[in-house]
């Protein structure tokens, strides 16, 4: 199956990156290379570093970006390793960073990857297939309390307690091995009359298990500050989120970097010495247009937030 992935908020992201022909840019979630293709097309003497932990994405992006291969360095890794990767490439700072935190259409549509509740497949859900732990380990190994916590927090599902209880009850008979077996446990936990008009009952639980397995929120939380620090003066970071918790992490980090002062509000002057690292470009997140929503229903929950590093003049 070809690695298909429609890049969400493509034009808006490229516009906000304000690409300089001689700039250095990082796409921390290379995916099928849609955003990277547009960045590379605008470079002359510049350079693009593409990072992805998914082998299929690396191969697909390599083909798609072949025309620009002299400008691009592709690394198979997690974007949490960005600081180390750039250091090894002798790059001290970059003009722009992009993260698209969505699961690619390819990953969702490739049944054997186990991301989708619509196809029967082994419970996998690994973004990086080198990871020895799979969704099966979480479903069968986590306690009822742990399952409840992740389904409640990462799936934001009001039936989290009941879903966790049913998973544990069903796995006592035999381990849950496949996506359909997990889906059956979830369906049994939600009253039939409440399943109507609320989308697929398994959607939120699958999302929660995927986020937990791939440590998606931890990686974002632990890496964001490093990425802002890697920006050159007037460099920009563009982040596309698909989950309210991701969006909250990004919004909060951008806010702290714009106004890190911890002095009480009634102090006439700042004495804490914490200086702003830049400014938030998007006071409200940028959302997909009506046209994009029609063409790509998976863009529905996407939000783009942009932060710009302080200019040299402002740093003085």
BALUM-294722 format. One record per residue: residue number from 0; x, y, z of N, C-alpha, C in turn. Coordinates in steps of 0.2 Angstrom, whole numbers, padded with zeros to 4 digits. Example, Ala and Ser with C-alpha at 12.3 -4.5 7.8 and 13.67 -1.06 7.14 Angstrom:
2
0, 0066, -0028, 0039, 0062, -0022, 0039, 0066, -0016, 0039 .
1, 0064, -0011, 0035, 0068, -0005, 0036, 0064, 0000, 0039 .
//
This chain:
316
0, 0004, -0006, 0000, 0000, 0000, 0000, 0004, 0006, 0000 .
1, 0003, 0011, -0004, 0007, 0017, -0005, 0005, 0021, 0002 .
2, 0011, 0025, 0004, 0010, 0029, 0010, 0006, 0036, 0008 .
3, 0000, 0036, 0009, -0004, 0041, 0007, -0005, 0045, 0013 .
4, -0005, 0052, 0013, -0006, 0056, 0019, -0007, 0063, 0016 .
5, -0013, 0066, 0017, -0015, 0073, 0015, -0012, 0077, 0020 .
6, -0008, 0082, 0019, -0005, 0086, 0024, -0010, 0091, 0026 .
7, -0011, 0091, 0032, -0017, 0096, 0035, -0014, 0103, 0036 .
8, -0018, 0108, 0034, -0016, 0115, 0035, -0010, 0116, 0031 .
9, -0009, 0114, 0026, -0003, 0114, 0022, -0001, 0121, 0020 .
10, -0005, 0125, 0017, -0004, 0132, 0015, -0002, 0136, 0021 .
11, -0007, 0136, 0026, -0006, 0140, 0032, 0000, 0139, 0035 .
12, 0003, 0133, 0036, 0009, 0131, 0039, 0015, 0134, 0035 .
13, 0015, 0133, 0029, 0020, 0135, 0024, 0021, 0143, 0025 .
14, 0015, 0146, 0024, 0015, 0153, 0025, 0018, 0156, 0031 .
15, 0016, 0153, 0037, 0018, 0155, 0043, 0026, 0153, 0045 .
16, 0028, 0148, 0041, 0035, 0147, 0042, 0040, 0152, 0039 .
17, 0037, 0156, 0034, 0041, 0162, 0031, 0048, 0159, 0028 .
18, 0047, 0154, 0024, 0054, 0151, 0022, 0058, 0155, 0018 .
19, 0065, 0156, 0021, 0070, 0159, 0017, 0074, 0154, 0013 .
20, 0075, 0156, 0007, 0079, 0152, 0002, 0085, 0149, 0005 .
21, 0089, 0152, 0009, 0095, 0150, 0012, 0094, 0147, 0019 .
22, 0088, 0146, 0022, 0087, 0145, 0029, 0088, 0137, 0030 .
23, 0088, 0136, 0036, 0088, 0129, 0039, 0082, 0127, 0042 .
24, 0078, 0122, 0040, 0072, 0120, 0043, 0072, 0113, 0045 .
25, 0067, 0111, 0050, 0067, 0104, 0053, 0059, 0103, 0052 .
26, 0058, 0097, 0049, 0051, 0094, 0049, 0052, 0088, 0054 .
27, 0049, 0089, 0060, 0050, 0084, 0065, 0046, 0078, 0065 .
28, 0041, 0078, 0060, 0036, 0073, 0059, 0035, 0072, 0051 .
29, 0040, 0069, 0048, 0041, 0069, 0041, 0035, 0066, 0038 .
30, 0032, 0061, 0040, 0026, 0057, 0037, 0028, 0056, 0030 .
31, 0023, 0057, 0026, 0023, 0056, 0019, 0027, 0061, 0015 .
32, 0029, 0067, 0019, 0034, 0072, 0016, 0030, 0077, 0012 .
33, 0023, 0078, 0014, 0019, 0083, 0010, 0022, 0090, 0012 .
34, 0022, 0092, 0019, 0025, 0098, 0021, 0032, 0099, 0019 .
35, 0036, 0094, 0020, 0043, 0095, 0018, 0044, 0096, 0010 .
36, 0040, 0093, 0006, 0040, 0095, -0001, 0040, 0102, -0002 .
37, 0035, 0105, 0001, 0034, 0112, 0000, 0039, 0117, 0003 .
38, 0042, 0114, 0008, 0048, 0118, 0011, 0054, 0118, 0006 .
39, 0055, 0111, 0004, 0061, 0110, 0000, 0061, 0114, -0007 .
40, 0055, 0114, -0009, 0054, 0118, -0016, 0055, 0125, -0015 .
41, 0055, 0128, -0009, 0057, 0135, -0008, 0064, 0137, -0006 .
42, 0068, 0131, -0006, 0075, 0132, -0004, 0080, 0133, -0010 .
43, 0085, 0137, -0009, 0090, 0137, -0014, 0096, 0134, -0011 .
44, 0100, 0138, -0007, 0105, 0135, -0004, 0104, 0133, 0003 .
45, 0097, 0133, 0005, 0095, 0131, 0012, 0095, 0123, 0013 .
46, 0093, 0121, 0019, 0093, 0114, 0020, 0087, 0112, 0025 .
47, 0085, 0106, 0023, 0079, 0103, 0027, 0081, 0097, 0031 .
48, 0080, 0096, 0037, 0081, 0090, 0041, 0074, 0087, 0042 .
49, 0073, 0081, 0040, 0067, 0078, 0041, 0068, 0072, 0045 .
50, 0063, 0072, 0051, 0064, 0066, 0056, 0057, 0063, 0056 .
51, 0058, 0056, 0056, 0052, 0052, 0058, 0054, 0045, 0060 .
52, 0050, 0042, 0065, 0052, 0036, 0068, 0049, 0030, 0064 .
53, 0044, 0031, 0059, 0041, 0026, 0055, 0045, 0025, 0049 .
54, 0047, 0018, 0049, 0051, 0016, 0043, 0047, 0017, 0036 .
55, 0041, 0016, 0036, 0037, 0016, 0030, 0036, 0024, 0028 .
56, 0036, 0028, 0033, 0036, 0035, 0031, 0043, 0038, 0028 .
57, 0048, 0035, 0031, 0055, 0037, 0029, 0055, 0035, 0021 .
58, 0053, 0029, 0020, 0054, 0026, 0013, 0050, 0030, 0008 .
59, 0043, 0031, 0010, 0039, 0035, 0006, 0041, 0042, 0005 .
60, 0043, 0046, 0010, 0046, 0053, 0010, 0052, 0053, 0005 .
61, 0056, 0048, 0006, 0062, 0047, 0002, 0061, 0048, -0006 .
62, 0056, 0044, -0008, 0053, 0044, -0015, 0050, 0051, -0017 .
63, 0046, 0053, -0012, 0042, 0059, -0014, 0047, 0065, -0015 .
64, 0052, 0065, -0010, 0057, 0071, -0010, 0063, 0070, -0014 .
65, 0063, 0065, -0019, 0069, 0063, -0022, 0072, 0069, -0026 .
66, 0068, 0073, -0029, 0070, 0079, -0033, 0074, 0084, -0029 .
67, 0073, 0084, -0023, 0077, 0089, -0018, 0082, 0085, -0014 .
68, 0084, 0079, -0015, 0088, 0075, -0010, 0094, 0079, -0008 .
69, 0097, 0083, -0013, 0103, 0086, -0011, 0102, 0092, -0006 .
70, 0096, 0094, -0004, 0095, 0099, 0001, 0092, 0096, 0007 .
71, 0091, 0089, 0007, 0087, 0086, 0013, 0091, 0081, 0016 .
72, 0091, 0081, 0023, 0094, 0075, 0027, 0088, 0072, 0030 .
73, 0087, 0065, 0029, 0082, 0062, 0033, 0085, 0057, 0038 .
74, 0082, 0058, 0044, 0084, 0054, 0050, 0078, 0050, 0053 .
75, 0079, 0043, 0053, 0074, 0039, 0057, 0075, 0040, 0064 .
76, 0071, 0043, 0067, 0071, 0044, 0075, 0065, 0048, 0077 .
77, 0064, 0049, 0083, 0059, 0053, 0086, 0061, 0060, 0087 .
78, 0056, 0065, 0086, 0058, 0072, 0086, 0061, 0074, 0093 .
79, 0060, 0070, 0098, 0062, 0071, 0104, 0070, 0071, 0104 .
80, 0073, 0068, 0099, 0080, 0068, 0098, 0083, 0074, 0094 .
81, 0078, 0078, 0092, 0080, 0084, 0088, 0087, 0088, 0090 .
82, 0087, 0089, 0096, 0093, 0093, 0099, 0100, 0089, 0097 .
83, 0099, 0082, 0099, 0105, 0078, 0098, 0107, 0077, 0090 .
84, 0101, 0076, 0086, 0102, 0076, 0079, 0106, 0082, 0076 .
85, 0103, 0088, 0078, 0106, 0094, 0075, 0113, 0095, 0077 .
86, 0115, 0093, 0084, 0121, 0094, 0086, 0126, 0089, 0082 .
87, 0124, 0083, 0080, 0128, 0079, 0076, 0129, 0081, 0069 .
88, 0124, 0085, 0067, 0125, 0088, 0060, 0128, 0095, 0060 .
89, 0131, 0097, 0066, 0134, 0103, 0067, 0130, 0109, 0066 .
90, 0124, 0108, 0068, 0119, 0114, 0067, 0117, 0117, 0074 .
91, 0119, 0123, 0075, 0117, 0126, 0081, 0110, 0129, 0082 .
92, 0108, 0132, 0076, 0101, 0134, 0077, 0098, 0134, 0070 .
93, 0091, 0134, 0070, 0087, 0134, 0064, 0082, 0139, 0063 .
94, 0080, 0140, 0057, 0075, 0146, 0055, 0068, 0144, 0056 .
95, 0067, 0137, 0056, 0060, 0135, 0057, 0059, 0128, 0059 .
96, 0054, 0126, 0063, 0053, 0119, 0065, 0045, 0118, 0064 .
97, 0044, 0112, 0061, 0037, 0110, 0060, 0035, 0104, 0063 .
98, 0030, 0103, 0067, 0027, 0097, 0069, 0020, 0096, 0067 .
99, 0018, 0090, 0064, 0011, 0089, 0062, 0010, 0082, 0067 .
100, 0006, 0083, 0072, 0006, 0078, 0077, 0000, 0072, 0075 .
101, -0003, 0073, 0069, -0008, 0068, 0068, -0005, 0061, 0066 .
102, -0009, 0056, 0066, -0007, 0050, 0064, -0009, 0050, 0056 .
103, -0004, 0047, 0052, -0005, 0048, 0045, -0010, 0043, 0043 .
104, -0013, 0045, 0037, -0019, 0041, 0034, -0016, 0034, 0032 .
105, -0010, 0033, 0031, -0006, 0027, 0029, -0007, 0023, 0035 .
106, -0005, 0025, 0041, -0004, 0021, 0047, -0012, 0019, 0049 .
107, -0016, 0023, 0048, -0023, 0022, 0050, -0026, 0016, 0045 .
108, -0024, 0017, 0039, -0027, 0013, 0034, -0023, 0006, 0032 .
109, -0017, 0005, 0035, -0014, -0001, 0034, -0016, -0005, 0040 .
110, -0020, -0010, 0039, -0024, -0014, 0044, -0019, -0017, 0049 .
111, -0014, -0020, 0046, -0009, -0024, 0051, -0005, -0019, 0056 .
112, -0006, -0013, 0055, -0002, -0008, 0060, -0007, -0008, 0066 .
113, -0013, -0010, 0066, -0017, -0010, 0072, -0019, -0004, 0075 .
114, -0019, 0002, 0071, -0021, 0008, 0073, -0029, 0009, 0072 .
115, -0032, 0005, 0068, -0039, 0006, 0066, -0044, 0001, 0069 .
116, -0049, 0004, 0072, -0054, -0001, 0075, -0059, -0003, 0069 .
117, -0058, -0001, 0063, -0062, -0003, 0058, -0060, -0009, 0054 .
118, -0054, -0011, 0055, -0051, -0017, 0052, -0048, -0022, 0058 .
119, -0049, -0029, 0057, -0047, -0033, 0062, -0039, -0035, 0061 .
120, -0036, -0034, 0066, -0028, -0034, 0065, -0025, -0035, 0072 .
121, -0019, -0038, 0073, -0016, -0038, 0079, -0016, -0032, 0083 .
122, -0016, -0031, 0089, -0016, -0025, 0093, -0009, -0023, 0093 .
123, -0007, -0018, 0089, 0000, -0016, 0088, 0000, -0008, 0090 .
124, -0001, -0004, 0085, -0002, 0003, 0086, 0005, 0007, 0087 .
125, 0011, 0003, 0086, 0017, 0007, 0087, 0019, 0011, 0081 .
126, 0021, 0018, 0083, 0023, 0022, 0077, 0030, 0020, 0075 .
127, 0034, 0017, 0080, 0041, 0015, 0078, 0041, 0007, 0080 .
128, 0041, 0004, 0074, 0040, -0004, 0075, 0046, -0007, 0078 .
129, 0052, -0003, 0080, 0057, -0006, 0084, 0056, -0006, 0091 .
130, 0050, -0003, 0093, 0048, -0003, 0100, 0045, -0010, 0102 .
131, 0048, -0013, 0107, 0046, -0020, 0109, 0039, -0020, 0112 .
132, 0037, -0015, 0114, 0030, -0014, 0118, 0025, -0013, 0113 .
133, 0019, -0016, 0113, 0014, -0015, 0108, 0007, -0013, 0112 .
134, 0002, -0012, 0109, -0005, -0010, 0112, -0007, -0016, 0115 .
135, -0005, -0022, 0113, -0007, -0029, 0116, -0005, -0029, 0124 .
136, 0001, -0026, 0125, 0004, -0026, 0131, 0000, -0022, 0136 .
137, -0002, -0016, 0133, -0006, -0011, 0138, -0013, -0014, 0139 .
138, -0016, -0017, 0134, -0023, -0020, 0135, -0023, -0025, 0140 .
139, -0018, -0030, 0139, -0018, -0036, 0144, -0014, -0035, 0150 .
140, -0009, -0030, 0150, -0005, -0029, 0156, -0006, -0024, 0161 .
141, -0010, -0019, 0159, -0011, -0013, 0163, -0017, -0015, 0168 .
142, -0017, -0013, 0174, -0022, -0014, 0179, -0028, -0010, 0177 .
143, -0034, -0012, 0180, -0040, -0009, 0178, -0040, -0001, 0180 .
144, -0036, 0001, 0185, -0036, 0008, 0187, -0031, 0012, 0182 .
145, -0026, 0008, 0179, -0022, 0012, 0174, -0025, 0012, 0168 .
146, -0029, 0007, 0166, -0033, 0008, 0160, -0038, 0013, 0160 .
147, -0042, 0014, 0166, -0047, 0019, 0167, -0043, 0026, 0166 .
148, -0037, 0027, 0169, -0034, 0033, 0169, -0032, 0035, 0162 .
149, -0030, 0031, 0158, -0028, 0033, 0151, -0034, 0034, 0147 .
150, -0039, 0030, 0148, -0045, 0031, 0143, -0049, 0037, 0145 .
151, -0049, 0039, 0152, -0052, 0045, 0154, -0048, 0051, 0152 .
152, -0041, 0051, 0153, -0037, 0057, 0152, -0035, 0058, 0144 .
153, -0033, 0052, 0141, -0031, 0053, 0134, -0037, 0052, 0129 .
154, -0042, 0048, 0131, -0047, 0047, 0127, -0053, 0052, 0128 .
155, -0053, 0055, 0134, -0058, 0059, 0136, -0065, 0056, 0135 .
156, -0065, 0050, 0137, -0072, 0046, 0137, -0075, 0045, 0143 .
157, -0082, 0047, 0143, -0085, 0047, 0150, -0087, 0040, 0152 .
158, -0086, 0035, 0147, -0087, 0028, 0149, -0081, 0025, 0151 .
159, -0075, 0029, 0153, -0069, 0026, 0154, -0069, 0020, 0159 .
160, -0072, 0022, 0165, -0072, 0017, 0170, -0076, 0010, 0168 .
161, -0081, 0011, 0165, -0085, 0005, 0162, -0081, 0001, 0157 .
162, -0077, 0005, 0152, -0073, 0002, 0147, -0067, -0002, 0150 .
163, -0064, 0001, 0155, -0058, -0003, 0159, -0061, -0009, 0162 .
164, -0067, -0009, 0165, -0069, -0014, 0169, -0071, -0020, 0164 .
165, -0074, -0018, 0158, -0075, -0024, 0153, -0069, -0027, 0150 .
166, -0064, -0023, 0148, -0058, -0025, 0146, -0055, -0030, 0150 .
167, -0054, -0029, 0157, -0052, -0033, 0162, -0056, -0039, 0163 .
168, -0062, -0039, 0162, -0067, -0045, 0163, -0066, -0049, 0157 .
169, -0065, -0047, 0151, -0065, -0051, 0145, -0058, -0054, 0144 .
170, -0053, -0050, 0147, -0046, -0053, 0146, -0045, -0059, 0151 .
171, -0049, -0059, 0156, -0048, -0065, 0161, -0050, -0071, 0158 .
172, -0054, -0071, 0153, -0056, -0077, 0149, -0050, -0079, 0145 .
173, -0048, -0074, 0141, -0042, -0076, 0137, -0039, -0069, 0135 .
174, -0033, -0068, 0134, -0030, -0062, 0132, -0033, -0059, 0126 .
175, -0034, -0052, 0126, -0036, -0049, 0120, -0031, -0048, 0115 .
176, -0031, -0051, 0109, -0026, -0051, 0104, -0027, -0046, 0098 .
177, -0033, -0045, 0096, -0035, -0041, 0090, -0039, -0035, 0091 .
178, -0039, -0030, 0086, -0042, -0024, 0087, -0050, -0026, 0088 .
179, -0052, -0031, 0084, -0060, -0032, 0085, -0061, -0035, 0092 .
180, -0057, -0039, 0095, -0058, -0041, 0101, -0059, -0035, 0106 .
181, -0054, -0031, 0105, -0054, -0025, 0110, -0061, -0021, 0109 .
182, -0062, -0020, 0102, -0069, -0016, 0100, -0075, -0019, 0104 .
183, -0075, -0026, 0104, -0081, -0030, 0107, -0081, -0028, 0114 .
184, -0075, -0028, 0118, -0075, -0026, 0125, -0078, -0019, 0126 .
185, -0076, -0014, 0121, -0078, -0007, 0122, -0086, -0007, 0121 .
186, -0088, -0010, 0115, -0095, -0010, 0114, -0099, -0012, 0120 .
187, -0097, -0018, 0123, -0101, -0020, 0128, -0101, -0016, 0134 .
188, -0097, -0011, 0135, -0097, -0006, 0140, -0101, 0000, 0139 .
189, -0103, 0001, 0133, -0107, 0007, 0132, -0114, 0005, 0130 .
190, -0119, 0008, 0133, -0126, 0006, 0132, -0128, 0007, 0125 .
191, -0131, 0003, 0121, -0133, 0003, 0114, -0136, 0010, 0113 .
192, -0141, 0012, 0117, -0145, 0018, 0115, -0140, 0025, 0115 .
193, -0135, 0024, 0119, -0130, 0030, 0119, -0125, 0030, 0114 .
194, -0125, 0024, 0110, -0120, 0023, 0104, -0122, 0027, 0098 .
195, -0128, 0028, 0098, -0131, 0032, 0092, -0129, 0039, 0092 .
196, -0127, 0042, 0086, -0124, 0049, 0085, -0118, 0051, 0089 .
197, -0114, 0046, 0091, -0108, 0048, 0095, -0102, 0046, 0092 .
198, -0102, 0044, 0085, -0097, 0041, 0082, -0095, 0034, 0084 .
199, -0090, 0031, 0082, -0088, 0024, 0084, -0086, 0024, 0091 .
200, -0089, 0019, 0095, -0088, 0019, 0102, -0081, 0017, 0104 .
201, -0077, 0014, 0099, -0070, 0012, 0101, -0065, 0018, 0099 .
202, -0067, 0023, 0096, -0063, 0029, 0093, -0058, 0032, 0099 .
203, -0061, 0033, 0105, -0058, 0037, 0110, -0053, 0032, 0114 .
204, -0055, 0026, 0115, -0051, 0021, 0118, -0045, 0020, 0114 .
205, -0046, 0019, 0107, -0040, 0017, 0103, -0035, 0023, 0103 .
206, -0038, 0029, 0103, -0034, 0035, 0103, -0030, 0035, 0110 .
207, -0033, 0034, 0115, -0030, 0034, 0122, -0024, 0029, 0122 .
208, -0025, 0023, 0120, -0020, 0017, 0120, -0014, 0019, 0116 .
209, -0016, 0022, 0110, -0010, 0024, 0105, -0006, 0030, 0108 .
210, -0009, 0035, 0111, -0005, 0040, 0115, -0001, 0038, 0120 .
211, -0004, 0033, 0124, 0000, 0030, 0130, 0006, 0026, 0127 .
212, 0005, 0022, 0122, 0010, 0017, 0120, 0016, 0021, 0117 .
213, 0014, 0026, 0113, 0019, 0030, 0109, 0022, 0036, 0113 .
214, 0019, 0037, 0120, 0021, 0042, 0124, 0021, 0049, 0121 .
215, 0015, 0050, 0117, 0015, 0056, 0113, 0015, 0063, 0117 .
216, 0011, 0063, 0122, 0011, 0069, 0126, 0017, 0070, 0130 .
217, 0020, 0065, 0133, 0026, 0066, 0137, 0032, 0069, 0132 .
218, 0032, 0066, 0126, 0038, 0068, 0121, 0037, 0075, 0119 .
219, 0030, 0077, 0118, 0029, 0084, 0116, 0031, 0089, 0122 .
220, 0029, 0087, 0128, 0030, 0091, 0134, 0037, 0092, 0136 .
221, 0041, 0086, 0135, 0048, 0086, 0136, 0052, 0089, 0131 .
222, 0050, 0090, 0125, 0054, 0093, 0120, 0053, 0100, 0117 .
223, 0047, 0102, 0119, 0045, 0109, 0116, 0050, 0114, 0118 .
224, 0052, 0115, 0124, 0057, 0120, 0126, 0063, 0120, 0122 .
225, 0066, 0114, 0121, 0072, 0113, 0117, 0071, 0115, 0110 .
226, 0065, 0114, 0107, 0064, 0116, 0100, 0064, 0124, 0100 .
227, 0061, 0127, 0105, 0060, 0135, 0105, 0067, 0137, 0106 .
228, 0071, 0134, 0110, 0078, 0136, 0111, 0083, 0135, 0105 .
229, 0081, 0131, 0100, 0085, 0129, 0094, 0083, 0134, 0089 .
230, 0078, 0138, 0090, 0077, 0143, 0084, 0082, 0149, 0084 .
231, 0083, 0151, 0078, 0087, 0157, 0077, 0083, 0163, 0078 .
232, 0086, 0169, 0079, 0082, 0175, 0080, 0077, 0176, 0074 .
233, 0070, 0177, 0076, 0065, 0178, 0071, 0063, 0171, 0068 .
234, 0066, 0165, 0070, 0064, 0159, 0068, 0057, 0157, 0071 .
235, 0054, 0153, 0067, 0047, 0151, 0069, 0046, 0143, 0070 .
236, 0041, 0142, 0075, 0039, 0135, 0076, 0032, 0134, 0075 .
237, 0030, 0130, 0070, 0023, 0129, 0069, 0021, 0122, 0071 .
238, 0016, 0121, 0075, 0014, 0115, 0078, 0006, 0113, 0076 .
239, 0005, 0108, 0073, -0002, 0106, 0072, -0004, 0100, 0076 .
240, -0009, 0102, 0081, -0011, 0096, 0085, -0018, 0094, 0083 .
241, -0020, 0088, 0086, -0026, 0085, 0084, -0030, 0083, 0091 .
242, -0028, 0085, 0096, -0030, 0082, 0103, -0030, 0088, 0108 .
243, -0035, 0089, 0112, -0036, 0095, 0116, -0030, 0095, 0121 .
244, -0027, 0089, 0123, -0022, 0089, 0128, -0015, 0091, 0125 .
245, -0014, 0089, 0118, -0008, 0092, 0115, -0009, 0099, 0114 .
246, -0014, 0102, 0112, -0015, 0109, 0111, -0014, 0113, 0117 .
247, -0016, 0110, 0123, -0015, 0114, 0129, -0008, 0114, 0131 .
248, -0004, 0109, 0130, 0003, 0109, 0131, 0006, 0114, 0127 .
249, 0005, 0114, 0120, 0008, 0119, 0116, 0006, 0126, 0118 .
250, 0000, 0128, 0119, -0003, 0134, 0121, 0001, 0137, 0127 .
251, 0001, 0132, 0132, 0004, 0134, 0138, 0012, 0136, 0138 .
252, 0015, 0131, 0134, 0023, 0132, 0133, 0024, 0139, 0129 .
253, 0020, 0140, 0124, 0021, 0147, 0120, 0020, 0153, 0125 .
254, 0015, 0152, 0129, 0013, 0158, 0134, 0019, 0159, 0138 .
255, 0021, 0154, 0141, 0027, 0154, 0146, 0033, 0157, 0143 .
256, 0034, 0156, 0137, 0040, 0158, 0133, 0039, 0166, 0131 .
257, 0033, 0168, 0130, 0031, 0174, 0128, 0032, 0179, 0134 .
258, 0029, 0176, 0140, 0029, 0180, 0146, 0031, 0176, 0152 .
259, 0038, 0175, 0153, 0040, 0170, 0158, 0040, 0174, 0165 .
260, 0039, 0180, 0166, 0040, 0184, 0172, 0036, 0181, 0178 .
261, 0039, 0180, 0183, 0035, 0177, 0189, 0034, 0182, 0195 .
262, 0036, 0188, 0193, 0034, 0194, 0198, 0027, 0194, 0200 .
263, 0025, 0196, 0206, 0018, 0198, 0207, 0016, 0203, 0203 .
264, 0009, 0203, 0201, 0007, 0208, 0196, 0007, 0216, 0199 .
265, 0008, 0216, 0205, 0008, 0223, 0208, 0015, 0226, 0208 .
266, 0020, 0222, 0206, 0027, 0225, 0206, 0028, 0230, 0201 .
267, 0031, 0236, 0202, 0031, 0241, 0197, 0036, 0239, 0191 .
268, 0041, 0235, 0193, 0046, 0233, 0188, 0048, 0225, 0189 .
269, 0050, 0222, 0184, 0052, 0215, 0185, 0058, 0214, 0188 .
270, 0058, 0210, 0193, 0065, 0208, 0197, 0067, 0201, 0196 .
271, 0062, 0197, 0193, 0064, 0190, 0193, 0069, 0189, 0187 .
272, 0070, 0193, 0183, 0075, 0193, 0177, 0074, 0188, 0172 .
273, 0068, 0185, 0172, 0066, 0180, 0166, 0063, 0185, 0160 .
274, 0067, 0184, 0155, 0065, 0188, 0149, 0061, 0184, 0144 .
275, 0057, 0187, 0140, 0053, 0184, 0135, 0058, 0181, 0129 .
276, 0056, 0175, 0127, 0060, 0172, 0121, 0057, 0173, 0115 .
277, 0051, 0177, 0115, 0048, 0178, 0108, 0041, 0180, 0109 .
278, 0037, 0179, 0103, 0030, 0181, 0104, 0025, 0176, 0100 .
279, 0019, 0175, 0103, 0014, 0171, 0100, 0011, 0174, 0094 .
280, 0012, 0171, 0088, 0009, 0173, 0082, 0002, 0172, 0081 .
281, -0001, 0167, 0084, -0008, 0164, 0083, -0011, 0165, 0090 .
282, -0014, 0171, 0091, -0018, 0172, 0097, -0023, 0166, 0098 .
283, -0027, 0165, 0092, -0031, 0159, 0092, -0028, 0154, 0087 .
284, -0029, 0148, 0088, -0026, 0143, 0083, -0029, 0144, 0077 .
285, -0026, 0142, 0071, -0028, 0142, 0065, -0032, 0135, 0063 .
286, -0038, 0136, 0061, -0042, 0130, 0060, -0042, 0128, 0052 .
287, -0044, 0122, 0050, -0045, 0121, 0043, -0050, 0124, 0040 .
288, -0050, 0126, 0034, -0055, 0130, 0030, -0061, 0125, 0029 .
289, -0067, 0128, 0027, -0072, 0123, 0025, -0071, 0119, 0019 .
290, -0067, 0121, 0015, -0065, 0117, 0009, -0060, 0112, 0011 .
291, -0056, 0113, 0015, -0051, 0107, 0018, -0055, 0102, 0021 .
292, -0060, 0104, 0026, -0064, 0100, 0029, -0068, 0095, 0025 .
293, -0070, 0098, 0019, -0074, 0094, 0014, -0070, 0089, 0011 .
294, -0064, 0091, 0009, -0059, 0087, 0005, -0056, 0082, 0010 .
295, -0055, 0083, 0016, -0051, 0079, 0021, -0054, 0079, 0028 .
296, -0059, 0074, 0029, -0062, 0074, 0035, -0058, 0073, 0041 .
297, -0052, 0070, 0040, -0047, 0069, 0046, -0044, 0075, 0048 .
298, -0045, 0081, 0045, -0042, 0087, 0047, -0047, 0091, 0052 .
299, -0053, 0088, 0054, -0058, 0091, 0058, -0055, 0094, 0064 .
300, -0051, 0090, 0068, -0049, 0092, 0075, -0042, 0096, 0074 .
301, -0039, 0097, 0069, -0033, 0100, 0068, -0033, 0108, 0070 .
302, -0027, 0109, 0074, -0026, 0116, 0076, -0019, 0118, 0075 .
303, -0018, 0124, 0072, -0011, 0126, 0071, -0009, 0132, 0075 .
304, -0004, 0131, 0079, -0001, 0137, 0083, 0006, 0138, 0081 .
305, 0008, 0145, 0081, 0014, 0147, 0079, 0017, 0152, 0084 .
306, 0024, 0151, 0085, 0028, 0155, 0090, 0034, 0158, 0086 .
307, 0036, 0164, 0087, 0042, 0167, 0084, 0047, 0169, 0089 .
308, 0053, 0167, 0088, 0058, 0169, 0092, 0060, 0176, 0092 .
309, 0062, 0179, 0098, 0064, 0186, 0098, 0069, 0188, 0093 .
310, 0069, 0194, 0090, 0074, 0196, 0085, 0080, 0198, 0089 .
311, 0086, 0198, 0085, 0092, 0200, 0088, 0092, 0207, 0091 .
312, 0088, 0212, 0088, 0087, 0219, 0090, 0084, 0218, 0097 .
313, 0078, 0214, 0098, 0075, 0214, 0104, 0079, 0210, 0110 .
314, 0084, 0206, 0108, 0088, 0203, 0112, 0093, 0207, 0116 .
315, 0094, 0213, 0112, 0100, 0217, 0115, 0097, 0221, 0121 .
//
